[in-house]
């Protein structure tokens, strides 16, 4: 994990909001047809809906979070589901603190 990617990912209020929502997905997202909100993650369509943005815009935010290692993506049928990577988030926090 590169600290620069993490800092870039965290530089957006929308991306911070996504990470916050994904801490407790059942609290923030409606049930989905495929995949469990906690076990499989939240469908990108639901994330775009909650953000109030188009799917391509949400996909770009999710891509940046994935590239930073903060989210994991899982395909089920034609959908992509996202969940926090808690181990990587912990590593990112430690890496940032060491640099400061």
C-alpha positions as CSV (number, residue, x, y, z in Angstrom):
1,X,0.0,0.0,0.0
2,X,1.3,3.4,-1.0
3,X,0.6,6.2,1.4
4,X,0.2,8.6,-1.5
5,X,-2.7,6.5,-2.8
6,X,-4.3,6.4,0.6
7,X,-4.0,10.2,1.1
8,X,-5.5,10.8,-2.3
9,X,-8.4,8.5,-1.5
10,X,-9.0,10.2,1.8
11,X,-8.9,13.7,0.3
12,X,-12.5,13.5,-0.8
13,X,-15.5,14.1,1.4
14,X,-17.5,11.6,-0.7
15,X,-14.9,8.9,-0.3
16,X,-14.8,9.5,3.4
17,X,-18.6,9.2,3.5
18,X,-18.5,5.9,1.6
19,X,-16.0,4.5,4.1
20,X,-18.1,5.7,7.0
21,X,-21.3,4.1,5.5
22,X,-19.6,0.8,4.9
23,X,-18.7,0.5,8.6
24,X,-22.3,-0.3,9.3
25,X,-23.9,-1.2,5.9
26,X,-27.2,-2.5,7.3
27,X,-27.8,0.9,9.0
28,X,-27.1,2.9,5.8
29,X,-28.3,0.8,2.9
30,X,-31.5,-0.9,2.0
31,X,-31.5,-4.7,1.5
32,X,-30.2,-6.0,-1.8
33,X,-31.5,-8.8,-4.0
34,X,-28.1,-10.5,-4.4
35,X,-25.4,-10.6,-1.8
36,X,-25.4,-9.9,1.9
37,X,-24.7,-6.3,2.9
38,X,-22.1,-7.4,5.6
39,X,-20.7,-10.6,4.2
40,X,-20.5,-9.7,0.5
41,X,-20.5,-5.9,0.7
42,X,-22.7,-3.2,-0.8
43,X,-23.6,-3.1,-4.5
44,X,-22.1,-0.1,-6.3
45,X,-25.5,0.8,-7.5
46,X,-26.7,1.3,-4.0
47,X,-23.6,3.4,-3.2
48,X,-24.2,5.6,-6.2
49,X,-27.9,6.0,-5.2
50,X,-27.1,7.0,-1.7
51,X,-24.4,9.4,-2.8
52,X,-26.8,11.0,-5.3
53,X,-24.4,10.6,-8.2
54,X,-24.3,8.7,-11.4
55,X,-22.9,5.1,-11.4
56,X,-19.8,6.2,-13.4
57,X,-19.0,8.9,-10.8
58,X,-19.5,6.4,-7.9
59,X,-17.4,3.9,-9.7
60,X,-14.5,6.3,-10.0
61,X,-14.7,7.0,-6.2
62,X,-14.8,3.3,-5.5
63,X,-11.9,2.6,-7.9
64,X,-9.7,5.1,-6.0
65,X,-10.6,3.6,-2.7
66,X,-9.9,0.1,-4.1
67,X,-6.5,1.2,-5.5
68,X,-5.6,2.6,-2.1
69,X,-6.4,-0.8,-0.6
70,X,-9.2,0.5,1.6
71,X,-12.0,-1.5,-0.1
72,X,-12.3,-4.9,-1.5
73,X,-14.5,-5.7,-4.5
74,X,-16.4,-8.9,-5.2
75,X,-18.4,-9.8,-8.3
76,X,-21.7,-11.5,-8.0
77,X,-23.6,-12.0,-11.3
78,X,-23.3,-8.7,-13.1
79,X,-22.9,-6.6,-9.9
80,X,-19.8,-5.5,-8.0
81,X,-20.1,-5.4,-4.2
82,X,-17.7,-3.3,-2.0
83,X,-16.7,-3.7,1.6
84,X,-14.1,-2.2,3.8
85,X,-10.7,-3.9,4.2
86,X,-10.3,-3.4,7.9
87,X,-6.7,-4.8,8.0
88,X,-5.6,-2.4,5.2
89,X,-7.4,0.5,6.9
90,X,-5.5,-0.2,10.1
91,X,-2.2,-0.4,8.2
92,X,-3.0,2.8,6.4
93,X,-3.7,4.6,9.7
94,X,-0.4,3.3,11.2
95,X,1.5,4.3,8.0
96,X,0.1,7.8,8.1
97,X,0.8,8.3,11.8
98,X,4.5,7.2,11.2
99,X,4.9,9.8,8.5
100,X,3.5,12.6,10.5
